């Protein structure tokens, strides 16, 4: 006895925000026996089934907040990434401004060191002339020369300081990998000026901070994410109690033993006709309930979510 069978299925399934899951599907089964079994009246047979299955949670997994939590958490994750990027941009911009004024300060210190060095050199030449005139001792000339050497060292250090601050500013400006870009000298054009700024009161400053500071906004996003995680964790502790329902139609056709056999396509059409006419409806309704003994996994998940929320609150 040789059996040949082919089965196929197609359908759609989905989940609503309330937790309701649906599965609308069609199943086809073809079966043929060779040689024909005289005790089985139809060979081959073609059966079709079209049905809809529904499941609505009443406790665990019920409600919009729980079922939309993964989507909301994904949105919060994207928002957190945007805020992190904005924070990094703010930090880089602040560091660039700070590096600019450090360069201005270093250049001014260099100019001051150069002026002091020139004054020290003038003093050395003046003392040398006085030594030659006999109005000053050699120790005075050596002292002035030592001071000039110290001033020259300060100039060299200040020149190095200008180079370091200029490289730090270039690094923040990201000129690229080309060497000629890094060799371009930066000439500050904005001069430091003192400005009288009116200070805002404390309450206004705090309000502006929560509205403008991306790091505080990121913490608020973390708090919302922690609340969602805790909501889902508490839901996992509930008992599973679902209402189930199904409704469908079936069709069956096959060739009888003997002459006058129909083609497989015609048999399939006849099975679909039974579904169209609603000849064999089936339906069911019931409940499904379960609860893990101890439920330690859900308890541990809820406890971790509470600790994470507490951590964010402390932050």
C-alpha positions as CSV (number, residue, x, y, z in Angstrom):
1,X,0.0,0.0,0.0
2,X,1.4,3.4,-1.0
3,X,0.0,6.7,0.3
4,X,0.6,10.0,-1.4
5,X,-0.4,13.2,0.4
6,X,0.0,16.9,-0.1
7,X,-1.0,19.6,2.4
8,X,-0.9,23.3,2.3
9,X,-2.0,26.2,4.5
10,X,-2.3,30.0,4.2
11,X,-3.8,32.7,6.3
12,X,-3.3,35.9,8.2
13,X,-2.8,36.4,11.9
14,X,-2.4,39.5,14.1
15,X,-2.7,41.1,17.5
16,X,-4.9,44.0,18.6
17,X,-4.0,46.5,21.2
18,X,-6.4,44.9,23.6
19,X,-4.4,41.6,23.5
20,X,-6.9,39.9,21.1
21,X,-5.1,37.6,18.7
22,X,-6.8,36.3,15.6
23,X,-5.9,33.7,13.1
24,X,-7.8,33.4,9.8
25,X,-6.5,30.5,7.8
26,X,-7.3,28.1,5.0
27,X,-6.0,24.5,4.9
28,X,-5.9,22.1,2.0
29,X,-5.2,18.3,2.2
30,X,-4.9,15.9,-0.7
31,X,-4.6,12.1,-0.1
32,X,-4.3,9.3,-2.6
33,X,-3.9,5.5,-2.0
34,X,-2.4,3.1,-4.5
35,X,-3.8,0.6,-5.0
36,X,-7.3,1.6,-4.1
37,X,-8.5,0.4,-0.8
38,X,-11.9,-1.3,-1.4
39,X,-12.9,-0.5,2.2
40,X,-12.4,3.2,1.7
41,X,-15.1,4.7,-0.6
42,X,-13.2,7.8,-1.8
43,X,-9.8,7.8,-3.4
44,X,-8.2,10.3,-3.9
45,X,-9.7,12.8,-1.4
46,X,-9.5,16.5,-1.2
47,X,-10.5,18.4,2.0
48,X,-10.7,22.1,2.6
49,X,-11.1,24.0,5.9
50,X,-11.6,27.7,6.4
51,X,-11.6,28.9,10.0
52,X,-11.2,31.8,12.3
53,X,-9.6,31.4,15.8
54,X,-9.8,34.2,18.4
55,X,-8.1,34.4,21.8
56,X,-8.7,37.3,24.3
57,X,-6.6,37.5,27.5
58,X,-8.6,38.6,30.5
59,X,-5.7,39.0,33.0
60,X,-2.1,38.5,31.8
61,X,-1.5,40.2,28.5
62,X,-4.7,42.2,28.5
63,X,-4.9,45.9,27.9
64,X,-3.5,48.5,25.6
65,X,-0.6,49.6,27.8
66,X,0.9,46.1,28.1
67,X,0.6,45.2,24.4
68,X,1.8,48.5,23.1
69,X,4.7,48.6,25.6
70,X,7.3,47.1,23.1
71,X,6.4,49.8,20.6
72,X,6.6,52.5,23.2
73,X,9.9,51.2,24.5
74,X,11.3,51.2,20.9
75,X,10.2,54.8,20.5
76,X,11.8,55.8,23.8
77,X,15.0,54.0,22.7
78,X,15.1,56.1,19.6
79,X,14.3,59.3,21.6
80,X,17.1,58.4,24.0
81,X,19.5,58.0,21.2
82,X,18.6,61.4,19.7
83,X,19.1,63.0,23.1
84,X,22.4,61.3,23.5
85,X,23.5,62.6,20.1
86,X,22.3,66.1,21.0
87,X,24.1,66.0,24.3
88,X,27.3,65.0,22.5
89,X,26.8,67.8,20.0
90,X,26.3,70.3,22.9
91,X,29.4,69.0,24.7
92,X,31.5,69.2,21.5
93,X,30.3,72.7,20.8
94,X,31.1,73.8,24.3
95,X,34.5,72.3,24.2
96,X,35.2,74.0,20.9
97,X,34.3,77.4,22.3
98,X,36.4,76.7,25.4
99,X,39.3,75.6,23.2
100,X,39.0,78.8,21.1
101,X,39.3,81.0,24.2
102,X,42.2,78.8,25.5
103,X,43.9,79.5,22.2
104,X,43.3,83.3,22.5
105,X,44.7,83.2,26.1
106,X,47.7,81.2,24.9
107,X,48.4,83.6,22.1
108,X,48.2,86.5,24.5
109,X,50.5,84.9,26.9
110,X,53.0,84.3,24.1
111,X,52.8,87.9,23.0
112,X,53.4,89.0,26.6
113,X,56.3,86.6,26.9
114,X,57.9,88.0,23.7
115,X,57.6,91.5,25.0
116,X,59.2,90.6,28.3
117,X,62.0,88.8,26.4
118,X,62.6,91.9,24.3
119,X,62.7,94.1,27.4
120,X,65.2,91.6,29.0
121,X,67.4,91.7,25.9
122,X,67.4,95.5,26.0
123,X,68.4,95.4,29.6
124,X,71.3,93.1,28.8
125,X,72.5,95.5,26.1
126,X,72.1,98.5,28.3
127,X,74.0,96.8,31.2
128,X,76.8,95.8,28.8
129,X,77.2,99.4,27.7
130,X,77.3,100.6,31.3
131,X,79.9,97.9,32.0
132,X,82.1,99.2,29.2
133,X,81.6,102.7,30.6
134,X,82.7,101.5,34.0
135,X,79.4,102.4,35.7
136,X,78.2,98.8,36.3
137,X,79.8,95.5,37.4
138,X,80.0,92.3,35.4
139,X,77.7,90.5,37.9
140,X,74.9,92.9,36.9
141,X,75.4,92.0,33.2
142,X,75.3,88.3,34.0
143,X,72.2,88.7,36.1
144,X,70.4,90.5,33.3
145,X,71.6,87.8,30.8
146,X,70.3,85.0,33.1
147,X,66.9,86.8,33.3
148,X,66.9,87.1,29.5
149,X,67.6,83.4,29.1
150,X,64.7,82.7,31.5
151,X,62.4,85.0,29.5
152,X,63.5,83.1,26.3
153,X,62.5,79.8,27.9
154,X,59.1,81.3,28.7
155,X,58.7,82.3,25.1
156,X,59.5,78.8,23.9
157,X,57.0,77.3,26.4
158,X,54.3,79.7,25.4
159,X,54.9,78.9,21.7
160,X,54.4,75.2,22.5
161,X,51.3,76.1,24.5
162,X,49.9,77.9,21.4
163,X,50.6,74.9,19.3
164,X,48.9,72.5,21.7
165,X,45.8,74.7,22.1
166,X,45.6,75.1,18.3
167,X,45.8,71.4,17.7
168,X,43.1,70.8,20.4
169,X,40.8,73.2,18.6
170,X,41.5,71.6,15.2
171,X,40.7,68.2,16.6
172,X,37.3,69.4,17.7
173,X,36.7,71.1,14.4
174,X,37.5,67.8,12.6
175,X,39.4,69.2,9.6
176,X,39.8,65.8,8.1
177,X,42.7,63.4,7.3
178,X,44.6,65.6,4.8
179,X,47.8,66.9,6.3
180,X,47.6,70.3,4.7
181,X,44.4,71.0,6.6
182,X,46.1,70.4,9.9
183,X,48.9,72.7,8.9
184,X,46.5,75.7,8.4
185,X,47.1,78.3,11.2
186,X,44.0,79.4,13.1
187,X,43.8,83.2,13.6
188,X,41.3,84.2,16.3
189,X,39.1,87.2,15.2
190,X,36.7,87.5,18.1
191,X,38.3,89.4,21.0
192,X,37.5,88.7,24.6
193,X,35.1,91.3,26.0
194,X,33.4,91.5,29.3
195,X,29.6,91.8,29.1
196,X,27.1,92.5,31.8
197,X,24.6,89.6,31.9
198,X,21.4,89.8,34.0
199,X,21.1,86.7,36.0
200,X,17.7,84.9,36.1
201,X,16.1,83.9,39.3
202,X,16.5,80.3,40.6
203,X,13.0,79.1,39.7
204,X,13.4,80.3,36.1
205,X,16.8,78.8,35.8
206,X,15.5,75.4,37.0
207,X,12.6,75.6,34.6
208,X,14.9,76.4,31.7
209,X,17.2,73.6,32.6
210,X,14.5,70.9,32.5
211,X,13.2,72.4,29.1
212,X,16.6,72.7,27.5
213,X,19.1,70.4,29.0
214,X,19.2,67.2,27.0
215,X,20.8,65.2,29.8
216,X,17.8,65.9,32.1
217,X,15.4,65.1,29.2
218,X,17.3,61.8,28.7
219,X,16.8,60.9,32.4
220,X,13.0,61.6,32.0
221,X,13.0,59.2,29.0
222,X,14.8,56.6,31.2
223,X,12.1,57.1,33.8
224,X,9.3,56.5,31.3
225,X,11.1,53.4,30.0
226,X,11.5,52.1,33.6
227,X,7.8,52.6,34.2
228,X,6.9,50.6,31.1
229,X,9.3,47.8,32.1
230,X,7.8,47.7,35.6
231,X,4.3,47.6,34.1
232,X,5.1,44.7,31.9
233,X,6.9,42.9,34.8
234,X,3.9,43.2,37.0
235,X,1.6,42.0,34.2
236,X,3.8,38.8,33.9
237,X,3.0,38.0,37.5
238,X,-0.7,37.7,36.8
239,X,-2.5,34.5,36.2
240,X,-3.1,33.5,32.6
241,X,-6.8,33.5,31.9
242,X,-7.9,33.6,28.3
243,X,-11.2,33.2,26.5
244,X,-11.0,31.1,23.3
245,X,-13.3,30.9,20.3
246,X,-13.3,29.5,16.8
247,X,-15.7,29.3,13.8
248,X,-15.1,27.6,10.5
249,X,-16.4,25.6,7.6
250,X,-15.1,22.4,6.0
251,X,-15.5,20.7,2.7
252,X,-14.6,17.2,1.4
253,X,-14.8,15.5,-1.9
254,X,-13.2,12.5,-3.6
255,X,-13.6,10.0,-6.4
256,X,-15.6,6.9,-5.8
257,X,-14.2,3.6,-6.8
258,X,-15.1,2.8,-10.3
259,X,-15.4,4.6,-13.7
260,X,-16.3,8.3,-14.1
261,X,-13.5,9.8,-11.9
262,X,-13.2,13.6,-11.6
263,X,-10.0,15.5,-12.0
264,X,-8.1,16.8,-8.9
265,X,-9.0,20.4,-9.8
266,X,-12.7,19.5,-9.9
267,X,-12.5,17.7,-6.6
268,X,-10.8,20.8,-5.0
269,X,-13.6,23.0,-6.5
270,X,-16.3,20.8,-5.0
271,X,-14.6,21.0,-1.6
272,X,-14.6,24.8,-1.8
273,X,-18.3,24.7,-2.9
274,X,-19.1,23.1,0.5
275,X,-17.4,26.0,2.3
276,X,-19.2,28.5,0.1
277,X,-22.6,27.0,0.8
278,X,-21.8,26.6,4.5
279,X,-22.6,22.9,4.6
280,X,-20.4,21.9,7.5
281,X,-20.0,24.7,10.0
282,X,-18.0,24.1,13.2
283,X,-17.6,26.4,16.2
284,X,-16.2,26.3,19.7
285,X,-15.8,28.5,22.8
286,X,-13.9,27.9,26.0
287,X,-11.5,29.2,28.6
288,X,-7.8,28.6,29.2
289,X,-6.2,29.2,32.6
290,X,-2.8,28.5,34.1
291,X,-0.5,29.8,36.8
292,X,3.1,28.7,37.4
293,X,3.9,27.2,40.8
294,X,6.0,29.7,42.7
295,X,6.2,32.0,39.7
296,X,9.8,32.9,40.7
297,X,10.8,34.0,37.2
298,X,8.1,36.7,37.0
299,X,8.8,37.8,40.6
300,X,12.5,38.2,39.8
301,X,11.7,40.2,36.7
302,X,9.4,42.5,38.6
303,X,12.1,43.0,41.3
304,X,14.7,43.9,38.7
305,X,12.3,46.4,37.1
306,X,11.7,48.0,40.5
307,X,15.4,48.3,41.2
308,X,16.0,49.8,37.7
309,X,13.3,52.4,38.4
310,X,14.8,53.2,41.8
311,X,18.2,53.6,40.1
312,X,16.8,56.1,37.6
313,X,15.1,58.0,40.3
314,X,18.3,58.3,42.3
315,X,20.0,59.5,39.1
